[in-house]
Amino acid sequence: MGKILAGLFGIPLAIAGLYLVVVLNYSYSEGDRAGYLQKLSEKGWLCKTHEGELAMTTVPGVAPVLWDFTIWESAVASQVTPMLGKKVILHYKEHRGLPTTCFGETAYFVDRIELAKD
């Protein structure tokens, strides 16, 4: 009886764990986005994540496209904070299929930032 119960609960838990390992370690896409860094905040009831917003504009006078992103690492978030209001280039990885917002509110996770040269 114990082996049957272990199989009923153990196999789904192992599959869920394997799924999380794959989704967190392999990105669907990655790239760079340039624009003006508008906001960065820490959100979440239990799982705190850094959520930000980048205003991407192509031509002056045209309404910018807002791009939301998440930062996992506090070290990267501390680099982002002094660059608020400046034109930056953000390098991101997209992780689709994350099961909860505990990992972040978006699928785009920024791992590097640099000031854009005008």
URLIN-V243369 format. One record per residue. N is the residue number from 1. RES is the residue in one letter. PSI is psi in whole degrees, 0 to 359 (NA if undefined). OMEGA is omega in whole degrees, -180 to 180 (none if undefined). Layout:
N_RES_PSI_OMEGA, N_RES_PSI_OMEGA
This chain:
1_M_321_-180, 2_G_324_179, 3_K_324_179, 4_I_314_178, 5_L_320_178, 6_A_322_178, 7_G_320_-179, 8_L_325_-179, 9_F_326_-176, 10_G_318_-178, 11_I_311_177, 12_P_323_178, 13_L_321_178, 14_A_320_178, 15_I_317_178, 16_A_319_178, 17_G_317_178, 18_L_319_178, 19_Y_313_180, 20_L_319_178, 21_V_315_-180, 22_V_311_-177, 23_V_323_-178, 24_L_334_-175, 25_N_344_-180, 26_Y_126_-178, 27_S_145_177, 28_Y_318_177, 29_S_164_173, 30_E_155_-178, 31_G_196_-179, 32_D_148_174, 33_R_138_180, 34_A_144_179, 35_G_191_-179, 36_Y_125_-179, 37_L_117_-174, 38_Q_317_-176, 39_K_156_174, 40_L_126_179, 41_S_160_177, 42_E_124_-175, 43_K_160_173, 44_G_144_178, 45_W_305_-179, 46_L_314_-178, 47_C_106_-179, 48_K_129_175, 49_T_157_177, 50_H_120_-178, 51_E_136_-177, 52_G_174_-178, 53_E_132_180, 54_L_129_177, 55_A_111_-179, 56_M_122_-179, 57_T_141_-179, 58_T_318_-178, 59_V_135_177, 60_P_138_180, 61_G_346_178, 62_V_141_-180, 63_A_132_-179, 64_P_155_172, 65_V_128_-179, 66_L_131_-179, 67_W_121_-180, 68_D_143_-179, 69_F_166_180, 70_T_146_174, 71_I_124_178, 72_W_318_-171, 73_E_131_179, 74_S_329_180, 75_A_320_178, 76_V_320_179, 77_A_324_179, 78_S_335_174, 79_Q_329_-177, 80_V_321_-174, 81_T_313_-179, 82_P_349_-178, 83_M_7_178, 84_L_134_-180, 85_G_355_-178, 86_K_159_176, 87_K_125_-175, 88_V_166_170, 89_I_123_-180, 90_L_131_173, 91_H_131_-176, 92_Y_162_170, 93_K_137_180, 94_E_125_178, 95_H_105_179, 96_R_153_173, 97_G_16_176, 98_L_134_-170, 99_P_334_-178, 100_T_169_175, 101_T_4_178, 102_C_336_178, 103_F_342_-179, 104_G_157_-177, 105_E_346_180, 106_T_174_176, 107_A_357_-176, 108_Y_119_-176, 109_F_114_-178, 110_V_132_179, 111_D_356_-179, 112_R_146_179, 113_I_146_174, 114_E_151_178, 115_L_137_178, 116_A_142_177, 117_K_124_-179, 118_D_NA_none
